[in-house]
Protein backbone atom coordinates (compact mmCIF):
# COMPACT_ATOMS: atom_id res chain seq x y z
CA UNK A 1 0.00 0.00 0.00
CA UNK A 2 1.44 3.32 -1.05
CA UNK A 3 1.36 6.53 0.96
CA UNK A 4 -1.40 7.93 -1.27
CA UNK A 5 -3.61 4.91 -0.65
CA UNK A 6 -3.00 5.16 3.08
CA UNK A 7 -3.96 8.85 3.10
CA UNK A 8 -7.16 8.17 1.15
CA UNK A 9 -7.96 5.32 3.56
CA UNK A 10 -7.49 7.62 6.56
CA UNK A 11 -9.50 10.46 5.00
CA UNK A 12 -12.40 8.14 4.12
CA UNK A 13 -12.27 6.72 7.65
CA UNK A 14 -12.34 10.20 9.17
CA UNK A 15 -15.30 11.31 7.05
CA UNK A 16 -17.20 8.09 7.70
CA UNK A 17 -16.57 8.25 11.45
CA UNK A 18 -17.62 11.89 11.60
CA UNK A 19 -20.83 11.23 9.64
CA UNK A 20 -21.66 8.20 11.77
CA UNK A 21 -21.10 10.30 14.91
CA UNK A 22 -23.56 12.88 13.59
CA UNK A 23 -26.17 10.27 12.66
CA UNK A 24 -25.86 8.30 15.90
CA UNK A 25 -26.16 11.21 18.29
CA UNK A 26 -24.28 11.17 21.52
CA UNK A 27 -21.03 9.79 20.14
CA UNK A 28 -18.04 12.02 19.52
CA UNK A 29 -14.59 10.54 19.72
CA UNK A 30 -12.48 13.36 18.29
CA UNK A 31 -10.49 13.19 15.07
CA UNK A 32 -8.43 10.08 15.86
CA UNK A 33 -11.42 8.27 17.33
CA UNK A 34 -13.55 9.11 14.29
CA UNK A 35 -10.84 7.78 11.97
CA UNK A 36 -10.66 4.55 13.96
CA UNK A 37 -14.47 4.18 14.06
CA UNK A 38 -14.65 4.83 10.31
CA UNK A 39 -11.92 2.31 9.49
CA UNK A 40 -13.43 -0.37 11.73
CA UNK A 41 -16.82 0.44 10.22
CA UNK A 42 -15.40 -0.08 6.73
CA UNK A 43 -14.12 -3.50 7.77
CA UNK A 44 -17.49 -4.39 9.31
CA UNK A 45 -19.36 -3.31 6.20
CA UNK A 46 -16.83 -5.05 3.95
CA UNK A 47 -17.45 -8.30 5.80
CA UNK A 48 -21.20 -8.02 6.41
CA UNK A 49 -22.63 -6.49 3.24
CA UNK A 50 -21.40 -9.15 0.76
CA UNK A 51 -22.88 -11.85 3.01
CA UNK A 52 -26.21 -10.03 2.83
CA UNK A 53 -25.96 -9.49 -0.93
CA UNK A 54 -25.79 -5.71 -0.52
CA UNK A 55 -23.55 -3.74 -2.90
CA UNK A 56 -23.23 0.02 -3.29
CA UNK A 57 -20.79 0.33 -6.18
CA UNK A 58 -17.32 1.74 -6.64
CA UNK A 59 -15.62 5.06 -6.19
CA UNK A 60 -14.78 7.29 -3.29
CA UNK A 61 -18.38 8.35 -2.57
CA UNK A 62 -19.48 4.72 -2.44
CA UNK A 63 -16.54 3.95 -0.14
CA UNK A 64 -17.58 6.76 2.20
CA UNK A 65 -21.19 5.54 2.26
CA UNK A 66 -20.03 1.96 2.79
CA UNK A 67 -17.72 2.91 5.68
CA UNK A 68 -20.35 5.21 7.20
CA UNK A 69 -22.96 2.44 7.26
CA UNK A 70 -20.46 0.11 8.91
CA UNK A 71 -19.51 2.79 11.44
CA UNK A 72 -23.18 3.37 12.26
CA UNK A 73 -23.57 -0.36 12.91
CA UNK A 74 -20.49 -0.24 15.14
CA UNK A 75 -21.76 2.76 17.13
CA UNK A 76 -25.19 1.18 17.60
CA UNK A 77 -23.58 -2.02 18.90
CA UNK A 78 -21.43 0.06 21.27
CA UNK A 79 -24.55 1.89 22.48
CA UNK A 80 -26.39 -1.39 23.15
CA UNK A 81 -23.40 -2.86 25.00
CA UNK A 82 -23.02 0.27 27.14
CA UNK A 83 -26.64 0.02 28.26
CA UNK A 84 -26.32 -3.66 29.16
C-alpha positions, -999 to +999 in steps of 0.1 A: +000+000+000+014+033-011+014+065+010-014+079-013-036+049-006-030+052+031-040+089+031-072+082+012-080+053+036-075+076+066-095+105+050-124+081+041-123+067+076-123+102+092-153+113+071-172+081+077-166+082+115-176+119+116-208+112+096-217+082+118-211+103+149-236+129+136-262+103+127-259+083+159-262+112+183-243+112+215-210+098+201-180+120+195-146+105+197-125+134+183-105+132+151-084+101+159-114+083+173-135+091+143-108+078+120-107+045+140-145+042+141-146+048+103-119+023+095-134-004+117-168+004+102-154-001+067-141-035+078-175-044+093-194-033+062-168-051+039-174-083+058-212-080+064-226-065+032-214-092+008-229-118+030-262-100+028-260-095-009-258-057-005-235-037-029-232+000-033-208+003-062-173+017-066-156+051-062-148+073-033-184+083-026-195+047-024-165+039-001-176+068+022-212+055+023-200+020+028-177+029+057-203+052+072-230+024+073-205+001+089-195+028+114-232+034+123-236-004+129-205-002+151-218+028+171-252+012+176-236-020+189-214+001+213-246+019+225-264-014+231-234-029+250-230+003+271-266+000+283-263-037+292 
